[in-house]
Amino acid sequence: MSSNSLITLITGGNSGIGKCLAGLLVEDANRHVIITSRSVDKGNAAVKEIEALSHPGKIEMMQLDLTRPESITKLAKDVERKYGRLDALVNNAAIGDFPEGISLSDRMQESYRTNVTGPLLMLEAFWPLLMKSQTTPRVINHSSGAGSLTVVNNMQDWPHGEVPIPYFCSKAGLNMVSASWILAHKKDDYKLFTYCPGFTESNLGPHNNQASGAQPVEKGARPMVAILNGDKDAEHGKFLNHQGGQHPW
Ligand SMILES: NC(=O)c1ccc[n+]([C@@H]2O[C@H](COP(=O)([O-])OP(=O)(O)OC[C@H]3O[C@@H](n4cnc5c(N)ncnc54)[C@H](OP(=O)(O)O)[C@@H]3O)[C@@H](O)[C@H]2O)c1
């Protein structure tokens, strides 16, 4: 790895938008992308798929279960030991769908552990490494318009069956992680963005497919490449959408 490589960590990079983003980032020879995966097998399969694209950037996989704080701590220690810094963090992993029969209480707690507490603990664990970046460190918290009070208040209906209330609540929680983290870190030099990819093909839920009107995965992932390259630095702290604009909070 060249010392100029931009080390970029994407949680939940074995699937959907995170995997696509990893493949797009390694088009750049200067990117060294670490994808994380709960399942080592799924993570290794994703690495093989991305390596088969024959792009010049580097890809590797490390294991992470966001619902286990000790897994987050171990990952941060491993990255520190190997690279001593991190240049960009994409808090991408999330849970949006549950098998039949899981109680509302369990769906709510699991959604918060994965989609709110996990990304916050990632920020805490990786902040010292991000602050060691020789460039402007960048963070994307991967949220959703479904976490915007304004967007949800203006929805006429929800076209995909039962409204996934725990998911909506958790994304509103993630939006506050972004806002309060920025308030708490006014003195540090970095850029942090909250991002919504739009309705996109992935494994998030049973409706994230073309037949239900979801856009191709690259449309949701590609705008994050520009964000990570610094094109949106003037919009630090904002809730960006995939069309180049901003979402209301
Ligand atoms: N697709 C959309 O329409 C849409 C719209 C708005 C926002 N988003 C956001 O986009 C991001 C990416 O989602 P996606 O649509 O690409 O869905 P996806 O294909 O389901 O990817 C989600 C990833 O998160 C991982 N994950 C789930 N729970 C985890 C845990 N406890 N620990 C570590 N990793 C975990 C999954 O791993 P496993 O494979 O092990 O489950 C998977 O790699 C999410 O933040 C989502 O909320 C998506």
The ligand as a Tripos MOL2 file, in Angstrom:
@<TRIPOS>MOLECULE
LIG
   48    52     1     0     0
SMALL
NO_CHARGES

@<TRIPOS>ATOM
      1 N1        -31.8970    0.6390   -0.3930 N.am      1 LIG1
      2 C1        -32.6350    1.7260   -0.1320 C.2       1 LIG1
      3 O1        -33.6770    1.9970   -0.7890 O.2       1 LIG1
      4 C2        -32.2210    2.6580    0.9420 C.ar      1 LIG1
      5 C3        -32.9300    3.8600    1.1010 C.ar      1 LIG1
      6 C4        -32.5440    4.7370    2.1180 C.ar      1 LIG1
      7 C5        -31.4520    4.4280    2.9130 C.ar      1 LIG1
      8 N2        -30.7710    3.2460    2.7270 N.ar      1 LIG1
      9 C6        -29.6300    2.9660    3.5940 C.3       1 LIG1
     10 O2        -28.5480    2.4530    2.8230 O.3       1 LIG1
     11 C7        -27.6700    1.7110    3.6840 C.3       1 LIG1
     12 C8        -27.2490    0.4130    3.0050 C.3       1 LIG1
     13 O3        -28.3760   -0.4530    2.9280 O.3       1 LIG1
     14 P1        -28.7210   -1.3070    1.6420 P.3       1 LIG1
     15 O4        -29.9490   -0.7260    1.0700 O.co2     1 LIG1
     16 O5        -27.5300   -1.4850    0.7920 O.co2     1 LIG1
     17 O6        -29.1740   -2.6970    2.3440 O.3       1 LIG1
     18 P2        -28.4480   -4.1180    2.4350 P.3       1 LIG1
     19 O7        -28.1630   -4.6510    1.0870 O.co2     1 LIG1
     20 O8        -29.3510   -4.9110    3.3270 O.co2     1 LIG1
     21 O9        -27.0910   -3.8090    3.1920 O.3       1 LIG1
     22 C9        -27.0640   -3.5950    4.5980 C.3       1 LIG1
     23 C10       -25.7450   -4.0680    5.1500 C.3       1 LIG1
     24 O10       -25.7440   -3.8530    6.5680 O.3       1 LIG1
     25 C11       -25.2460   -5.0450    7.1850 C.3       1 LIG1
     26 N3        -25.6830   -5.2100    8.5620 N.ar      1 LIG1
     27 C12       -26.9430   -5.3640    9.0430 C.ar      1 LIG1
     28 N4        -26.9070   -5.5620   10.3630 N.ar      1 LIG1
     29 C13       -25.6070   -5.5200   10.7350 C.ar      1 LIG1
     30 C14       -24.9160   -5.6680   11.9690 C.ar      1 LIG1
     31 N5        -25.5580   -5.9310   13.1110 N.pl3     1 LIG1
     32 N6        -23.5650   -5.5960   11.9750 N.ar      1 LIG1
     33 C15       -22.8820   -5.3470   10.8520 C.ar      1 LIG1
     34 N7        -23.4640   -5.2300    9.6410 N.ar      1 LIG1
     35 C16       -24.8130   -5.3050    9.5920 C.ar      1 LIG1
     36 C17       -25.7830   -6.1680    6.3020 C.3       1 LIG1
     37 O11       -25.0870   -7.3710    6.5630 O.3       1 LIG1
     38 P3        -25.7810   -8.8210    6.3500 P.3       1 LIG1
     39 O12       -25.6300   -9.1290    4.8950 O.co2     1 LIG1
     40 O13       -24.9990   -9.6900    7.2670 O.co2     1 LIG1
     41 O14       -27.2190   -8.6660    6.7660 O.co2     1 LIG1
     42 C18       -25.4860   -5.5760    4.9340 C.3       1 LIG1
     43 O15       -24.1310   -5.7490    4.6080 O.3       1 LIG1
     44 C19       -28.4520    1.4990    4.9870 C.3       1 LIG1
     45 O16       -28.0100    2.4180    5.9740 O.3       1 LIG1
     46 C20       -29.8810    1.8540    4.5950 C.3       1 LIG1
     47 O17       -30.6620    2.2780    5.6750 O.3       1 LIG1
     48 C21       -31.1350    2.3630    1.7600 C.ar      1 LIG1
@<TRIPOS>BOND
     1     1     2 1
     2     2     3 2
     3     2     4 1
     4     4     5 ar
     5     4    48 ar
     6     5     6 ar
     7     6     7 ar
     8     7     8 ar
     9     8     9 1
    10     8    48 ar
    11     9    10 1
    12     9    46 1
    13    10    11 1
    14    11    12 1
    15    11    44 1
    16    12    13 1
    17    13    14 1
    18    14    15 2
    19    14    16 1
    20    14    17 1
    21    17    18 1
    22    18    19 2
    23    18    20 1
    24    18    21 1
    25    21    22 1
    26    22    23 1
    27    23    24 1
    28    23    42 1
    29    24    25 1
    30    25    26 1
    31    25    36 1
    32    26    27 ar
    33    26    35 ar
    34    27    28 ar
    35    28    29 ar
    36    29    30 ar
    37    29    35 ar
    38    30    31 1
    39    30    32 ar
    40    32    33 ar
    41    33    34 ar
    42    34    35 ar
    43    36    37 1
    44    36    42 1
    45    37    38 1
    46    38    39 2
    47    38    40 1
    48    38    41 1
    49    42    43 1
    50    44    45 1
    51    44    46 1
    52    46    47 1
@<TRIPOS>SUBSTRUCTURE
     1 LIG1         1 GROUP 0 **** ****
